[in-house]
């Protein structure tokens, strides 16, 4: 029986490795292609433009961009104005407000009691370690997106954070990197899409998930596809880790949401405007142009 178990474990490890490798390869192909979107994007506004990596690579990049990526983005930019008025970032506001109302009820009767119990039953140090652990995973993806945006210096910071916190910080439970001056980069796939010229699309408010846009939602789908948590084979443990990550994110947002309660008469509009302004700011690394096409 022992050899059979050993062989089974080897197969499980092999299958998991193949799955991670396949997802990684798919991610590289998709997001490498994104890196060749047409001009007129945040790439032009960035203070850290990409440098050519050789004539052959540049030629291949131009061919890929001219014959595959540019036609797709051009078509998207032609179609999107038809249902996204330029003067409104929230053309779906009636639907979004209904979703928001549903979310408010879910938040009041389901989410807030869970968050309150979590904050009461869990020591501060443990909550900080949980946040640090999930932030460490996000830092890795931030470094990946830095590379996809040709922000090589910034990527070295993010990957440096991951290396320090994973080792000296005990698998990311302690944020040692911040103590030595390496601040979080906070890049994500939605910002990468925006960096290379993809419009944000309509604003969306989804129950339990909160505010997003078509572009950021697409980035979230990419992130979910390559999420390391999905590689946990035990369903009960995987779901528990996922639930803990959601609770941690919501707990971190508690102060900001509390501020929204007192800062505006129209809480929906306040959350929408704050979200869109922050995402716009992050996409251009704090140096946005006057208007976003």
ABEGO torsion letter per residue (X at the ends): XAAAAAAAAAAAAAAAAAAAAAAAAAAAAAAAAAAABBBGBAAAABABBBBBAEAAAAAAAAAAAAAAAAAAAAAAAAAAAAABBAABABAAAAAAAAAAAAAAAAAAAAAAAAAAAAAAABBAAAAAAAAAAAAAAAAAAAAAAAAAAGBAAAAAAAAAAAAAAAAAAGGGABBAAAAAGBBBAGBBAAAAAAAAGBBAEBBBBBBGAEBBBAAAAAAAAAAAAABAAAABABAAAAAAAAAAAAAAAAAAAAAAAAAAAAABABAAAAAAAAAAAAAAAAAAGGBBBABBX
